[in-house]
Every structure is written in C-alpha cells, then in structure tokens.
Amino acid sequence: MTTTQSASRIEKVVVHPLVLRNIVDNHNRIAKDSGKRVVGVLLGSRSSRGIVGVTNSYAVPFEEDGKDPSIWSFDGDHHEYMLNMFNGLNDKEDVVGWYSTCPNLRENDLAVHASIFRSCSYVLNPVVLVTIDVQPHQLGIPTKAYYAVNSSLGSSKEAFVPVSTEIAPPQVEEIGTSKPVFWLIVSEREESSHTYMVKFILDF
C-alpha cells in the first residue's frame, strides 16, 4: 500500500459496476425502507492524471441523529479490521475515499469526511466522497463524487468540490463477457432499478 500522499486535484472518479452492485445490495439488506443511509470505505487507485478508480469497498457501522446532524458515530475499530483484512487479500488497493447511500450531500458530511481517515495511515489524499442513489427514478449515472478543498485562500474551513463520475464498463477478462453482469444485476434488483441498470450497462 501507498503511504499518505499530499493533496492534488481530482479530475474524475470511475466506479467499477460490481462495487456499485455490492453497495446497493448491502443497503437493501440492512437499511431498506428505514430512512437511514449506509456508509463505507472505497478502495482502489489513483492515476497521475487525477483519475480515481474504485475497485472495492466495505461497509462500516454508522449511526447519526436524525434531528441533530452533529451527533453521529463511525465504527473506527471495524474500519481498521476490514482494512487490514482487505490489505491481506490485495495490497495494491489503497483507501481512496468513502461512500454514502444518499443521493445528496448531508449537513454533517464534511465532518464525517474529515474524521473517518484521520487515524488511517494509508490513504490517497485527497480522499473522495461518492454519494449513491440506490433508488434511481430516471436514467443516468446514480453516483456523484466530491473532494474537499479549503473554501478560501488561507482558510482552514473546507468545502466540497464536485468532480465528474462514471461507471466503468465490465472487464471482459474478469467476467468472460458483459452479458453475465447484465443478468447478475437484473436478478438482484427491484423493478424500479431493473430498467436503469439494464439500460445503463447495455450502453457500454
């Protein structure tokens, strides 16, 4: 793994379709119809051109107060345990950011963003936040990506900057053909998501 790097500009975030599938499946198992979001860590790599590739992820227990956004908790011990386990499986993947199964930014996201990785000694800075719409109602990319920068020169206050995001085409060498991915995703989605995922992946 790579030691913590200094900040640089992020140009684009590319999410592997199986990462998206796993995140949505996990959300549906533990938070569907609850009004809560699922939060987790994104693993992958970043090119010298500022393109972040997200190739893996894991969920982390996360709770927040629905009335007071300043009250929230992120299970750092579980995060470290999962990170060590993934490092043992593939030491070429770095922590590149985190995800939220909420289509839009929330008031406490900057605080969460700053705190999650403070104790993590192996990250690719700046880390990204990817928000995911797990119940898309129209065609389009269900992800948005951001990274934090100082809001003004000489200020320590941060603000999110949006960056472009896309879903990577399935890799033939991993799956054989793109068709099994199509059927895999269709078989594990509700009708509202079927139309989106089918049309999206067939566009590649």
Sequence and secondary structure as in RCSB ss.txt:
>XXXX:A:sequence
MTTTQSASRIEKVVVHPLVLRNIVDNHNRIAKDSGKRVVGVLLGSRSSRGIVGVTNSYAVPFEEDGKDPSIWSFD
GDHHEYMLNMFNGLNDKEDVVGWYSTCPNLRENDLAVHASIFRSCSYVLNPVVLVTIDVQPHQLGIPTKAYYAVN
SSLGSSKEAFVPVSTEIAPPQVEEIGTSKPVFWLIVSEREESSHTYMVKFILDF
>XXXX:A:secstr
           EEEE HHHHHHHHHHHHHHTTTTT   EEEEEEEE TTSEEEEEEEEEE EEE SS TT EEE 
HHHHHHHHHHHHHH TT EEEEEEESSSS  TTHHHHHHHHTTT SSEEEEEEEEEE SS  SSS  EEEEEEEE
SSTT   EEEEEEEEEE    HHHHSSHHHHHHHHHHTS HHHHHHHHHHHHT 
